[in-house]
Amino acid sequence: NNLALIAPRHGAVDNAVGIAAANGVLGHAIQSYGYPLYSTLSSIAFVFGFRIVWMTWVYPAFPSFHLLMVCFTVSWSLLMLCNIVSYFVFRRIFEKRWHDGEREESLKPVTEG
């Protein structure tokens, strides 16, 4: 079984899938609050940027296939933490604007007259 060579522990695969799913949901929630560029830039920074740092300093110090694969889980976990914090920050901003009366015109009831 080729999968056993790549991911010998099924729990590790399940965790990675769960982290990826949470990042997808949180990223789309941030986009729904009106910040699509932020979601894209944070993904680039944490996934691409962190992996460059990992492969430059961590992997050469301890070169192994396992450490190479851990890079993915760590970068996705950091992105998830960033998305969780960002979600609550943008939610608070959205709720403050909503309560201050800055609702979109399309949400107000239409009156004929």
Residue frames as qw, qx, qy, qz and C-alpha x, y, z in Angstrom:
[[0.000, 0.889, 0.458, 0.000, 0.00, 0.00, 0.00],
 [0.454, 0.427, -0.005, 0.782, 1.62, 3.26, -1.18],
 [0.307, -0.800, -0.097, -0.507, -0.34, 5.39, 1.27],
 [0.823, -0.537, -0.100, 0.157, 1.33, 3.59, 4.18],
 [0.696, 0.095, -0.009, 0.712, 4.70, 4.85, 2.91],
 [0.110, 0.566, 0.094, 0.812, 3.55, 8.45, 2.77],
 [0.408, -0.489, 0.226, -0.737, 1.35, 8.67, 5.87],
 [0.390, 0.027, -0.910, 0.139, 1.83, 5.71, 8.19],
 [0.009, 0.296, 0.717, -0.631, -0.53, 7.13, 10.80],
 [0.011, 0.593, 0.678, 0.433, -4.13, 7.62, 9.76],
 [0.274, -0.802, -0.396, 0.354, -4.61, 10.11, 12.57],
 [0.307, -0.423, 0.213, 0.825, -2.02, 12.41, 11.01],
 [0.080, 0.243, 0.656, 0.710, -3.89, 12.36, 7.71],
 [0.193, -0.726, -0.655, -0.080, -7.20, 13.03, 9.47],
 [0.323, -0.700, -0.190, 0.608, -5.67, 15.96, 11.36],
 [0.228, -0.193, 0.403, 0.865, -4.28, 17.47, 8.16],
 [0.042, -0.455, -0.716, -0.528, -7.64, 17.14, 6.42],
 [0.281, -0.770, -0.541, 0.186, -9.39, 18.72, 9.42],
 [0.312, -0.557, 0.023, 0.769, -6.95, 21.63, 9.49],
 [0.135, 0.046, 0.568, 0.810, -7.35, 22.17, 5.74],
 [0.134, -0.619, -0.718, -0.288, -11.15, 22.11, 6.09],
 [0.309, -0.763, -0.366, 0.434, -11.08, 24.59, 8.97],
 [0.270, -0.355, 0.244, 0.861, -8.83, 26.91, 6.96],
 [0.049, 0.307, 0.683, 0.661, -11.26, 26.75, 4.06],
 [0.231, -0.745, -0.624, -0.050, -14.25, 27.60, 6.22],
 [0.355, -0.707, -0.175, 0.586, -12.47, 30.38, 8.12],
 [0.279, -0.149, 0.402, 0.859, -10.99, 31.85, 4.93],
 [0.039, -0.474, -0.667, -0.573, -14.41, 32.00, 3.30],
 [0.305, -0.781, -0.509, 0.196, -15.94, 33.51, 6.43],
 [0.337, -0.524, 0.050, 0.781, -13.32, 36.28, 6.37],
 [0.134, 0.107, 0.572, 0.802, -14.08, 36.86, 2.69],
 [0.139, -0.651, -0.702, -0.253, -17.80, 37.09, 3.46],
 [0.302, -0.769, -0.306, 0.474, -17.08, 39.94, 5.87],
 [0.356, 0.932, 0.065, 0.002, -15.64, 41.85, 2.93],
 [0.238, -0.802, 0.517, 0.181, -11.91, 41.13, 3.20],
 [0.958, 0.279, 0.069, 0.005, -11.05, 38.81, 0.27],
 [0.484, 0.723, -0.399, 0.290, -7.56, 40.21, -0.24],
 [0.368, -0.640, 0.570, -0.362, -6.61, 39.63, 3.41],
 [0.916, -0.082, 0.358, -0.164, -7.50, 35.96, 3.18],
 [0.832, 0.523, -0.082, 0.164, -5.37, 35.56, 0.06],
 [0.228, 0.773, -0.452, 0.382, -2.37, 37.41, 1.47],
 [0.566, -0.531, 0.544, -0.321, -2.42, 35.54, 4.77],
 [0.969, 0.113, 0.216, -0.037, -2.54, 32.23, 2.90],
 [0.662, 0.651, -0.233, 0.289, 0.45, 33.25, 0.79],
 [0.073, -0.762, 0.497, -0.409, 2.41, 34.48, 3.81],
 [0.660, -0.415, 0.547, -0.304, 1.80, 31.47, 6.05],
 [0.947, 0.170, 0.271, -0.015, 1.83, 28.69, 3.48],
 [0.720, 0.610, -0.087, 0.319, 4.42, 29.89, 0.98],
 [0.040, 0.828, -0.375, 0.415, 6.51, 32.16, 3.22],
 [0.681, -0.533, 0.443, -0.235, 6.68, 29.79, 6.16],
 [0.970, 0.127, 0.184, 0.093, 7.65, 26.87, 3.95],
 [0.544, 0.709, -0.246, 0.376, 10.56, 28.84, 2.52],
 [0.263, -0.734, 0.478, -0.404, 11.76, 29.61, 6.05],
 [0.886, -0.251, 0.350, -0.170, 11.30, 25.96, 7.08],
 [0.919, 0.332, 0.073, 0.200, 13.19, 24.62, 4.07],
 [0.347, 0.792, -0.303, 0.401, 15.98, 27.19, 4.52],
 [0.113, -0.626, 0.584, -0.504, 16.73, 26.74, 8.23],
 [0.740, -0.276, 0.462, -0.404, 14.87, 23.82, 9.84],
 [0.961, 0.249, 0.033, -0.114, 15.06, 21.08, 7.21],
 [0.577, 0.612, -0.478, 0.252, 18.83, 21.39, 6.53],
 [0.232, -0.569, 0.637, -0.465, 19.52, 21.03, 10.25],
 [0.532, -0.061, 0.797, -0.280, 17.47, 17.80, 10.52],
 [0.462, 0.299, -0.524, -0.650, 16.98, 16.35, 7.01],
 [0.238, 0.092, 0.962, -0.103, 14.36, 13.62, 7.07],
 [0.160, -0.324, -0.710, -0.604, 11.24, 12.78, 5.13],
 [0.307, -0.631, -0.686, 0.192, 9.12, 13.04, 8.28],
 [0.219, -0.549, -0.164, 0.790, 10.32, 16.58, 8.99],
 [0.009, -0.002, 0.515, 0.857, 9.63, 17.50, 5.39],
 [0.265, -0.480, -0.755, -0.361, 6.01, 16.34, 5.79],
 [0.318, -0.597, -0.540, 0.502, 5.62, 18.08, 9.16],
 [0.149, -0.133, 0.138, 0.970, 6.25, 21.37, 7.35],
 [0.227, -0.359, -0.605, -0.673, 2.82, 21.14, 5.72],
 [0.464, -0.608, -0.643, 0.040, 0.95, 20.51, 8.96],
 [0.390, -0.448, -0.268, 0.759, 2.80, 23.28, 10.79],
 [0.049, 0.005, 0.274, 0.960, 2.20, 25.85, 8.05],
 [0.346, -0.462, -0.632, -0.517, -1.50, 24.94, 7.87],
 [0.489, -0.572, -0.578, 0.316, -1.77, 25.11, 11.66],
 [0.271, -0.304, -0.101, 0.908, -0.20, 28.57, 11.76],
 [0.139, -0.196, -0.462, -0.854, -2.57, 29.70, 9.01],
 [0.429, -0.543, -0.699, -0.181, -5.50, 28.31, 11.00],
 [0.408, -0.521, -0.424, 0.618, -4.45, 30.24, 14.12],
 [0.100, -0.136, 0.162, 0.972, -4.13, 33.40, 12.04],
 [0.264, -0.322, -0.626, -0.659, -7.55, 32.77, 10.46],
 [0.420, -0.576, -0.684, 0.155, -9.20, 32.21, 13.85],
 [0.282, -0.470, -0.229, 0.805, -7.85, 35.48, 15.24],
 [0.006, 0.036, -0.382, -0.923, -8.66, 37.34, 12.01],
 [0.253, -0.463, -0.766, -0.368, -12.18, 35.94, 11.91],
 [0.350, -0.674, -0.562, 0.329, -13.00, 37.31, 15.36],
 [0.217, -0.374, 0.022, 0.901, -11.36, 40.67, 14.61],
 [0.100, -0.078, -0.535, -0.835, -13.28, 41.11, 11.34],
 [0.298, -0.541, -0.775, -0.132, -16.48, 39.86, 12.95],
 [0.289, -0.605, -0.412, 0.617, -16.15, 42.49, 15.65],
 [0.072, -0.231, 0.252, 0.937, -15.55, 45.19, 13.03],
 [0.187, -0.285, -0.731, -0.592, -18.57, 44.00, 11.05],
 [0.324, -0.615, -0.708, 0.121, -20.84, 43.91, 14.11],
 [0.230, -0.501, -0.208, 0.808, -19.70, 47.38, 15.19],
 [0.055, 0.075, -0.424, -0.901, -20.50, 48.78, 11.76],
 [0.259, -0.408, -0.805, -0.345, -23.82, 46.96, 11.74],
 [0.324, -0.647, -0.601, 0.339, -24.86, 48.34, 15.12],
 [0.186, -0.429, -0.022, 0.883, -23.65, 51.84, 14.25],
 [0.480, 0.685, 0.340, -0.431, -26.13, 51.93, 11.38],
 [0.107, 0.593, -0.571, -0.558, -23.76, 51.47, 8.46],
 [0.671, 0.206, 0.711, -0.047, -25.94, 48.80, 6.91],
 [0.178, -0.015, 0.658, 0.731, -25.93, 48.33, 3.17],
 [0.436, 0.185, -0.034, -0.880, -28.81, 49.92, 1.29],
 [0.535, 0.048, -0.727, -0.427, -29.74, 46.57, -0.18],
 [0.281, -0.159, -0.891, 0.319, -30.53, 45.22, 3.28],
 [0.222, 0.192, 0.366, -0.883, -33.06, 47.94, 4.08],
 [0.412, 0.476, 0.769, -0.111, -36.70, 47.24, 3.27],
 [0.120, 0.152, 0.503, 0.842, -37.90, 48.46, -0.10],
 [0.210, 0.583, 0.557, -0.553, -40.81, 50.91, 0.04],
 [0.278, 0.449, 0.590, 0.611, -42.82, 51.88, -2.97],
 [0.085, -0.716, -0.422, 0.549, -43.91, 55.39, -3.14]]
